[in-house]
Amino acid sequence: MPDDYKDAMESVLLARFHFEFDSTTLTPTSQREMASFLEGEDLAGRVLIVGYTDHIGPESYNISLSQRRADAIAGQLHLAWPKARFLTEGHGIYPKLVDGTTDEARAANRRAEIFTWRQTNERLYRPRPDSTKRDAKGARSFWPDGAQGW
């Protein structure tokens, strides 16, 4: 999501899920948490999923992997809530959730976070993007059929 739109929005963290190393597969604990999340939540409106990686590997690879992680979560959520509007972003290694190079720190940083967005500026307008396009940073939109933008 472009920064000028984020400035007019307030985000609320709904969930955080962790991944296996160099993978879009959730850890066993996060698989159970995802199952509970899918049963317990009722998503509607705007949802942002941001993927992250640990510090291992080149930045270009980590950006791509973090985007694939966000896309994987969005795909699962879209199946459960087809009317919600999903936007994904891959941020690579930053911001780190936990500083350090231990296995535990690296595991904590391999994550995706799910946010809802609330508009704080009534003048904000976002036209409906083509669902097959990505923005300049590579973010992909998952729009339900007939959605009219943010």
SETORZA-693782 format. One record per residue (C-alpha): residue in one letter; x, y, z. Coordinates in Angstrom, 3 decimals, decimal comma, m for minus. Example, Ala and Ser with C-alpha at 12.3 -4.5 7.8 and 13.67 -1.06 7.14 Angstrom:
// residues 2
R:A:12,300:m4,500:7,800
R:S:13,670:m1,060:7,140
END
This chain:
// residues 150
R:M:0,000:0,000:0,000
R:P:1,503:3,363:m0,903
R:D:2,738:5,339:2,086
R:D:0,384:8,293:1,451
R:Y:m2,579:5,935:1,867
R:K:m1,093:4,373:4,996
R:D:m0,825:7,848:6,535
R:A:m4,595:8,193:6,274
R:M:m5,265:4,757:7,733
R:E:m4,968:3,195:11,171
R:S:m3,872:m0,437:11,326
R:V:m4,884:m3,056:13,871
R:L:m2,808:m6,229:14,198
R:L:m5,102:m9,271:14,108
R:A:m2,684:m12,180:13,974
R:R:0,916:m13,254:13,442
R:F:1,953:m16,579:11,931
R:H:5,450:m18,080:11,660
R:F:7,058:m20,062:8,848
R:E:9,553:m22,854:8,411
R:F:13,017:m21,813:7,190
R:D:13,154:m20,807:3,495
R:S:9,514:m21,803:3,016
R:T:5,934:m20,657:2,709
R:T:4,891:m23,519:5,015
R:L:3,648:m22,510:8,442
R:T:5,284:m24,016:11,513
R:P:3,156:m26,694:13,237
R:T:2,219:m24,230:15,996
R:S:1,191:m21,591:13,468
R:Q:m0,817:m24,163:11,515
R:R:m2,902:m24,757:14,642
R:E:m3,153:m21,017:15,262
R:M:m4,282:m20,466:11,659
R:A:m7,003:m23,105:12,048
R:S:m8,253:m21,327:15,178
R:F:m8,046:m17,948:13,458
R:L:m10,078:m19,206:10,493
R:E:m12,756:m20,545:12,845
R:G:m12,832:m17,618:15,249
R:E:m12,580:m14,521:13,091
R:D:m14,986:m12,959:10,633
R:L:m12,969:m10,769:8,310
R:A:m14,603:m8,088:6,243
R:G:m13,404:m4,886:4,670
R:R:m9,734:m4,123:4,178
R:V:m7,056:m6,594:5,214
R:L:m3,294:m6,190:4,824
R:I:m0,951:m9,181:5,063
R:V:2,755:m8,386:5,422
R:G:5,390:m11,098:5,035
R:Y:8,881:m11,107:6,579
R:T:11,997:m13,276:6,585
R:D:14,993:m13,836:8,812
R:H:18,378:m12,305:7,912
R:I:19,768:m15,367:6,106
R:G:20,201:m14,925:2,335
R:P:20,434:m12,010:m0,081
R:E:17,972:m9,135:0,216
R:S:16,486:m9,710:m3,240
R:Y:15,651:m13,319:m2,361
R:N:14,234:m12,359:1,042
R:I:11,948:m9,724:m0,492
R:S:10,587:m12,322:m2,907
R:L:10,177:m14,961:m0,172
R:S:8,418:m12,518:2,144
R:Q:5,998:m11,623:m0,672
R:R:5,290:m15,315:m1,329
R:R:4,584:m15,794:2,382
R:A:2,120:m12,923:2,426
R:D:0,469:m14,246:m0,757
R:A:0,175:m17,744:0,765
R:I:m1,630:m16,377:3,833
R:A:m3,869:m14,172:1,684
R:G:m4,829:m17,182:m0,408
R:Q:m5,949:m19,090:2,685
R:L:m7,863:m16,109:4,036
R:H:m9,511:m15,409:0,688
R:L:m10,954:m18,935:0,655
R:A:m12,529:m18,341:4,071
R:W:m13,641:m14,728:3,477
R:P:m14,096:m14,109:m0,257
R:K:m15,721:m10,700:0,267
R:A:m12,821:m9,189:2,215
R:R:m10,276:m7,078:0,337
R:F:m6,717:m8,358:0,687
R:L:m3,475:m6,550:m0,040
R:T:m0,117:m8,273:0,410
R:E:3,359:m6,857:0,912
R:G:6,749:m8,497:1,292
R:H:9,114:m6,535:3,519
R:G:12,082:m8,898:3,657
R:I:13,916:m8,773:6,976
R:Y:12,758:m5,362:8,269
R:P:11,429:m4,495:10,704
R:K:12,736:m7,341:12,821
R:L:10,429:m8,616:15,510
R:V:13,408:m9,894:17,533
R:D:17,005:m8,682:17,254
R:G:19,721:m11,287:17,220
R:T:21,120:m14,145:15,200
R:T:20,065:m17,084:17,371
R:D:17,822:m19,801:15,961
R:E:14,999:m18,507:18,169
R:A:15,391:m14,924:16,926
R:R:15,502:m16,048:13,299
R:A:12,409:m18,234:13,787
R:A:10,490:m15,331:15,355
R:N:11,302:m13,084:12,394
R:R:10,043:m15,580:9,768
R:R:6,445:m14,418:9,904
R:A:3,403:m12,883:8,301
R:E:1,225:m10,361:10,084
R:I:m2,427:m9,695:9,356
R:F:m3,824:m6,202:9,830
R:T:m7,193:m4,587:9,311
R:W:m7,275:m1,004:8,150
R:R:m9,558:1,741:9,341
R:Q:m9,739:4,989:7,468
R:T:m8,775:7,989:9,594
R:N:m9,000:10,565:6,809
R:E:m12,417:10,860:5,154
R:R:m10,875:12,442:2,071
R:L:m8,917:9,309:1,256
R:Y:m9,821:7,797:m2,087
R:R:m8,304:4,727:m3,616
R:P:m9,456:3,568:m7,040
R:R:m9,984:m0,162:m7,516
R:P:m6,741:m1,675:m8,819
R:D:m6,728:m4,395:m11,433
R:S:m6,514:m7,652:m9,445
R:T:m3,824:m8,977:m11,786
R:K:m1,440:m6,059:m11,284
R:R:1,204:m5,307:m8,689
R:D:2,200:m1,872:m7,500
R:A:5,709:m0,410:m7,801
R:K:6,865:m2,280:m4,670
R:G:5,462:m5,589:m5,916
R:A:2,416:m5,674:m3,625
R:R:m0,418:m7,783:m4,976
R:S:m4,083:m7,023:m4,418
R:F:m6,661:m9,732:m3,803
R:W:m9,975:m8,070:m4,619
R:P:m13,326:m9,841:m4,509
R:D:m15,431:m9,721:m7,642
R:G:m17,343:m6,454:m7,803
R:A:m15,284:m4,657:m5,105
R:Q:m15,158:m0,912:m5,523
R:G:m11,747:m0,080:m4,048
R:W:m10,784:0,977:m0,558
END
